[in-house]
């Protein structure tokens, strides 16, 4: 969780959004934005968010275009609630606030079964397929989300800047191991820039509590165009880590990997190229190393990712554990690489190139 902030007051929500708020309470444990559940006097529920400063207000314009397109294609999706003046967001006390419709269902912090992995894959497949024909260039998107070389340079910079950090001697060997892993990565092939979610970790997926079916994907601030192997790598590194992001004793599950790929294949159809699907494994390794670098850098910078003070003594320690967990999962993937890449070939064999 991030450090708490005060939400908008019920009077502001009433006057600026036309919602007669009865209760406002924290919602979820997002690492970036501050999120609250608003319940109206009539019992209707909404999601109130204060955007992190890294996101420009205009990102909401991109979200409106994408969610309208998803709804037109028959997918369930959260929609922005306009202010009483017709705006998609509100600027109040130097911060950007928005309200979105609430999507009922459950979120999980980790995938514990092949059935859920298959549903996650199918939901992302439907999401990608629905947006495949959208003509939009995302002028408000934040660039460099998966600029791996930049994230590695940021880690090197953090090592230079924070040699006096109390935990430096504990973090430096971990950083060195991450940089060594990065040096051994093969370059990704050149593939088309697809419309992607940009942060398809499992906590951004909502499932029906009774059927287990995927309902929708939320937290759309990272919408953009990028190579699909990076998007799938980000998804698979999250879905196939049974212990989740906050543990060192973890690994990479081949069983969950196969189920997720099968679900994605069945929902996405045959529009993918062989070059894209064959790079899903390399994309996963790349993102595991990249995220390890990002967490490790913030273990020294202590300025970006939120942290859970109920479980960890400091932001630095929480991010160090996250970084080490990603590196452990990467090493387990490397140990299983032949088997995992054979699974990709078996699942997607015969795609047109």
Steps between C-alpha positions, in 0.01 A plus 500: 500500500600861458510756774140609570352824372166663574235439232279770355232605746138383454399860433749535212396165354138610520552844350757409232389148398133498598548195722344516848781315680408315819834327570855530364755233590839380371484245220768254396876519544619665181866599477449835329160674513296556817166321466175519698159335487213749503154374593208732432190548711319277249757223538670554164878452507773695324880504494668828596868540413765763556744460214872481566690798363670279238172483307391805300130589535454436127546126556129504584423601142675183381311295758166641383574406138613148588218419743240627251653270237504204738135560590409519130664160455290353780768482770428603856709798607507774758406843361599848607232705674495856369486795732190718515685724253554213256871444571666161533704599805515758777805700606479577871772621739772439244397142427307323226195302612261283304202276566427180309214253513559208735544152355370232734707187548812380675868576456781265598861569587627178346375216279469168675342281230521424133132587459558855622812536286300388197228756581757777537649409163157493338405839645819662373452331163149647469634840603774499237270366226233762571756780463680361197301720261507821709674784317650701787857614568479576877640852498473523880670170585801499726794374297778264601290258704697204366816680396722235657835675430368815669392306809842336519669841475274623780619213717863585427427864581336406830811302596715806434274745682421302812825348621420638846159333512472289821417187299751559219730211592200267495356634174817538291563123452137456393533786251818347360322168445214674322735689271687177422170330411410791273832473319413142408160578345456457126344795315131474421404462133342788313121454523196726444394757758162378625250675725567358846397549860857570607473357853318164480598374845242274659378760752363703207262217399150458640335158513148383571502350852254223412606383155866606513461654153691813413288816520724790398844660527539821699765768563539625145755778555768306313308452174732536204639334191796267549632164383274220620785284644559771762132514593477122523828482685363737761183296529670161521764607751211603728261213438756218517660602829292310759652685796429849366717811495562530874696182557856381444419127513332479163543359151342473157219250442503313169147374568357849544702617198342236276148567626536876452632456146215266410241743633656786308521298178138389517373857550732699277456304179755478221605864452838456673820434308751225566762763579279633781401172661848347475633800698258460791765314701772755434254778577427338836868476590553859392220632720609292800846660480361845423261494796772368728709801395213741562428363846870491587550862392209608719645307792761778491301791359189430714292734286272306265336174600259485788576267790324313777610625844302221665734237353830679443707737716570740212428575136859400428460154650168435325650589164813297567282193563303570183821532298646179637175313434499606134861391463423160656207453260725598208760241597231234528372593153853470360534155658174392333546698179512208256181352642321836513591599144387157379164571669472828308573316176244231576227744598544744211626266230366586158441874546528687171813709475 
